[in-house]
Amino acid sequence: MTASERSNISIDSLAERLRAGAVIAYPTEAVWGLGCDPNNRGAVERLLALKQRDPKKGLILIAGDLSQVEPFLFDLSSQQQQTLSQSWPGPNTWLVPAEATAPAWIRGQHSSVAIRVSAHPVVQALCKAFGGPLVSTSANVQGMPAALTTAELDGYFGAQLDAIAPGELGEAKAPSIIRDLISGAIIRPG
């Protein structure tokens, strides 16, 4: 089945597949992303194997709106909460303390979790239909450039992906910036 055949699927059907353990690709502001249910350890491990990514690195959680990430925003100062809310939705990923709120298979070796509220309409619709945040990582084999087309998705993963969300990439030229909320340090420039 080609990428175009796997992308002829509704957002609601994608959400059902995600709840059943699927690993999918979807467009983001800058590149194609891979995603799955962050609470399904088997799906996360499969995604990591597809990417050949070290589980110690951790993963980003992407959401459609602020309410979906509120469980991860405990014990933050009002200034920190304001910083987050003013930067979202958009291509801003923040590392927030999360020892007890995110599964170890999402955090990796870290005591924080990376979270982002996307401005991309497909991501927003997908997270809304799914009912919460999704794992978000660039669609590529570790060390290779992120996929910018469905043809590149096919080249990296072929039929190993369960589905591809319909839609186009946004206009951003680079993946989201990643910053540490506590220190303000830039971990990855955007």
N, C-alpha and C positions, 0 to 999 in steps of 0.2 A: 504494500500500500504506500503510495507516494505522500509527500508532505501535503500537497493540495487536497488529497482524499482524506487525510487525517484532520484537516482544518475545517472541513464542512460539518461543523457541530455547534450546537447552541451553547450559550453560557450556562444554562441550567443543566444540560447534559454533562458539561465539563465539571460542574460542581458535584454532581452525583458520582462521576468517575473519581474525582479527588477524594470524596468521602469513602470510596471503595479501595483506595490505595494506589491510584494512578499517579504516574509522573508525566507531567505535561510541559509543553513549551508555550510561552505567551509573549506578546510584544510589551515592551516597557518604553520609557521615555527615550532610551538611547540604543538598546540592544535587545535581542531576544533573551528571555529568561527561562530557566527551568524551575518548576515548582511542584509541590506536593503538600499533603496535610502534615503540618509540623508535629502533630501529636501521634502520627503513625510511624513508629520507629522503622518498620520494615520498608516503608516507602522512602523515608529519608536515606536509609542505607543503600537502597537501590539507586536513588539519585546520585549519591556520592560515588557509587561504583561506576555509573555511566560517565560522570565527569572525571573519574580517577582522582578525586579530591581527598586529601587527608582529613579525616573526621575531626582532628584536633583543631583545625582552623575555624570551625564554627560556620554558621550560616546566617543569612539575613532573613528576617521576617518582614513581609510586605503586607500592607493593609490598604483597604479602600477608604477608611475614615479613622479619625482619632479614637472613636469609641472602641474600635477593634483592638487597639494596643493599650488601652487603659489598664488592663491587668498587669502590664509590665512596668507601669509608671508609678509604682508605690514609693513612698518615702522620699519623694523629690521635693525640693524647695519650690516655692511659687515662682521664683525666677527661672529655675530649670524647666518647670512646666510651661512657662511662657515662651522660653526659647524654643522648645519643641513645637508648640502650637503655632508660633509665628513662622516656622520653617516648613510647615506642612499645609496642604499637600505639595509635594514637589520632590526633586531629586536630592534629598538630604537624608542620609542614613546616620543614625545616632547610636552609639554604644551606651547602654544604660545598665545600671546594676540590676542583676537578675538571678542571683544564686538560687532562689527558691521558686522563681516563677517560670523559668524556661527549662525544658528537658535538657539533660546533658548532651544528647545527640544534636541539639541545636547550638548550644553554647560552645561545644568543643572543649578546649582546655581553659576557657575564660570564665570569669565570674560575672560577665556582662553578656547582654544579648544585643545584637544589631537589629534595629527596627526602622522602618520607613513607612510613611503614608504616601502613596503614589497619587500623582495627578493624572495618570493615564486612564482614559475611560474604560478600556478593556480590563485593566487590573482592578479598577474600582468595581465594575460590574461583577467580575469573577469573585472577588472577595465578599461582596454583598451576597451573591447567590450561594457561596460556600458557607457563609456565616462567620467568618473570622479571617485572621491573617494566614498567609501561605508562606512556605519556604520560597525564597527568591535568591537565585544565583545565576550568573551569566551562563548562557547556553553555549558551552564549549567544553572540549576536553582540556583539563588543567594544563596551562602553559601555552595554549593556542588562543588566537583572537576570538572574541565573542562573535557569535553568529549575527549577521545583519540581514540575512535573507532566509527564506524557507529552504532554498537549495543548500545553503551552508548547514542548516539544521540536519537535513538529510545526509550530508557528507559526514557530519560528526556522529549522528546517532541512528540513521536509517529508521527501521521499523521498531527500534527499541523504545521509542516514545509512545505512550498510550494515546496521545492526542495533541493537537496543536490548535491553540485558540485562534479564531479568526481576528484579523485586524492588522494594522500597520504600526511600525515603530513611530515614536514621537520625534520631535525635532532636536532633542539634545544631542550634542556631539560627543559626550563622554558619559560613562556610568556615573552614578551618584557619588557625591563626596561622602566620605565616612569620617565622622568626628566623634571623639569621646566627650560625652555630656559633662562629666565631672571635671576633667582637666582642660577641655576645650581643644586638645591636640587634634590635628588633622592626621588621620591614619592613612587615608587614600584621597588624593586630590580628585576633584571632579573634572 
